[in-house]
Amino acid sequence: MNSPGLNIFLTIITCGIFGLFLFYQLIRRMRDHNRRRLELLEAANALAWERANAMGLAEELRPNFERVASHLQTLRAMTTDFRDPTVWVLIAIGAVLIGLAASLIVQVVGYILLDGDLIKHDRAEGAAESELAAIYGRLGQTIPTPDPARVKAPQNYGARVIVTILTLGIYHFWWLYNEMVDGNRHFEINWPWEYSLGQAAAALTG
């Protein structure tokens, strides 16, 4: 996913075959990223709760912890959504038996779900990060508060579907490109915060 332009080129020259691999990877990485971030935030929350109790701040920070739990539940619920990458690709391949258009429809539905997942995930994890930043700050460790503006707006799905139809599927390549770029941008935004969290956690346990 690090070279979206090259990936689109490979998709075109392989008549869409490489695109199915990308489709698989897009679904897999979003699913796995949500699971990994959930584990990370749960661990950060558990450590903060332990230290808050040790420092006598648990009751003061209880409302923050309750809000974190609510946001983490949103991420946890997303792990039960139907996002098995293998099954989705098999459906897309099977749809080819009906026609290329049918397979394209499956992928477009996948793109719409992925975009919605990214927005829902980012809102929940960003809110949890904000509460954890406040909690860790009270515990004496500084973690950046995430910028709410980082959450992207939903794509105009209706317009994109219409343009995809009018261009006989050609616009689909741009849509695929957008899915890769949006995911990459989200992960890059996460890295600095995770680094700061690691430093804060090390300080609390050191």
N, C-alpha and C positions, 0 to 999 in steps of 0.2 A: 504493500500500500504506500510505500515511500516514494514511488514514482508514478503518480496517477496518469500523467501524459503517456508514458511508456506503456503502462497497463492498457490504456485505451487503444494504443497502436497495435499491441499484441492481440487484443480482442478483435479488432477489425481484420487483421491479416489471417487470423485463425477462424474466420467466419463465425465468431461468437463463442467458440469452444472455450477459449481462455476466459471469456466473460463469465461463464458458469463457475469457473474456479474462483474468480473475484467475488461472485455472488455468494459462494460458500464462505469465503474468508470474511466478507463484510458481516454476515450474520454471526459467524463464529466469534469474531473479535468483539462485537458489541455484547454478545451474551457473556463471554469470558471476562470482558472488562467490567461489566456490571457486578459479576460475582466477586472479582478481585477487589474492587473498590468497596463492596459491601463488607468483605472480610477485614479490609484495612480500617475502615471507619468503625466497625464494631470493636476491633482491637484497641483503637485509639480511645473510644468511648469507655471501654472497660478499664483501661489504664487510668484515665482521668477520674473515673468514679472511685477507683481504689485510692488514688492520691487525695481526692477531695475528702474522703472519709478519714484518711490519716491526718489531714490538716484541719479537720473540723469544719469543712466548708460544704459538706454534702447537702444539708438542708437549704442552705442559701442558693446552691446551684441546681437544686432538684428541678425547677421549672425548665432550665436549659437542657438537662438530661432527658426530661420527658419529651421535649420537642425533638431532640436528636433521635430518640427512639421512634417517634412518629415518622420522621423522614427516612430512617433506616428501614422501617416497615414497607415503605413504598418501593425501595430498592429490592427488598426481600420478595415482595409480591411479583416483581418483574422476572424473578428467576423461575417462576412457574408458567410464564407465557410460552406459547408454542413458537419456539425459536431454535429448533434443532436444525443446524445447517445442512446436515446430510439429507434429512427428509425434504427440506425445501428445494435442494438441488435435484433430488430424484423426482419431485413433482414437476419441476421446470423441464427436466429431460423427458419425462413421460408426456408432458404436454406437447412436445415436438411431434408426437404421433398424430396429434390432432392438427397441428400446423405450427409454423414458426411464430405466428401471431399469438397463439395460445401460450407458448413458452414465454414470450415477451410480456404477456399480461401477468403471468406468475411473478416474473422478476419485478415488474412495476409495482405490484402489490407489496412485494418485499421491500422495495425502496421506500414506499409510503410508511410501512410499519417501522422500518429502521429510523426514518426521520423522526417519527413520533416517539420512538424509544429513546433516541438521543436527547430530545427535548425534555421528556419526562425524567430521565435519568439525571440529566444535568441540573434540573431544578431541585430534585430531591437531594442529590449529593452536595450541591452548592449550599443549600439551606443547612444541611448537617455540618458542613465545613464551617459555616458562619457561626453556628452555635458552639462548635468545638473550639473555634478561635477565641470566643468569649470565655469559655471554660478554662482553656489553657492559659489565657491571659490572667485570669484570677488566680491560677495556680503558679503564676510567676514566669510563664513561658510565652513568648510571642510567636504567634502563627498568623500569617496574613489572612485578612477577611476577603473572601472571594468577591469579585465584582458581579453583581446581579445582571449587568448588561452583557455578560458573556453568553448567556442563554440565547441561542439563536431563535429566530422566528420560524414558524412552520413554513414549509415550502407551499407554493400555490399549486396544490395537487391537481385540481381541475384543469388549470391552464396547461400544466405540464403533460397531462394525459392527452389533451386536445392537440398540442403541438407534436407529441410523439406520433399520434395517428396521422396528422397532416403531412408529416415528414416521412411517413412509412417506416417508422422505427428509428430513423437516424438520430433524432433528438435523444433517444434513449442512451446514446453514448455520453452525451453531456451530463445527463442525469446521473449515470454511473460515476462519472468523474466527480461530480458534486458530492456524492455519497462518500467517496474516498477522502476528499479534501476536508469535508466537515468532520469526519471521524478523526483524521490526523490532527486537525486544529484543536479538537477537544482534548485529545491525549496530551498534546504539547502544553496546554493550559494547566493540566493536572500536575505535571512534573515538578514545578517549583514549589507548589503547596505540599506535595508529598515529601520533598526534601526538607522543608521547614518542619513538617510534622515529625520526621525522623530525628531531627536535631532536638526538638522539644521533648520527645519521648525519651531520648537518650539522657537528657539532662534530668528528667524526673526520676529515672531509674538508676542513674549513675551514683 
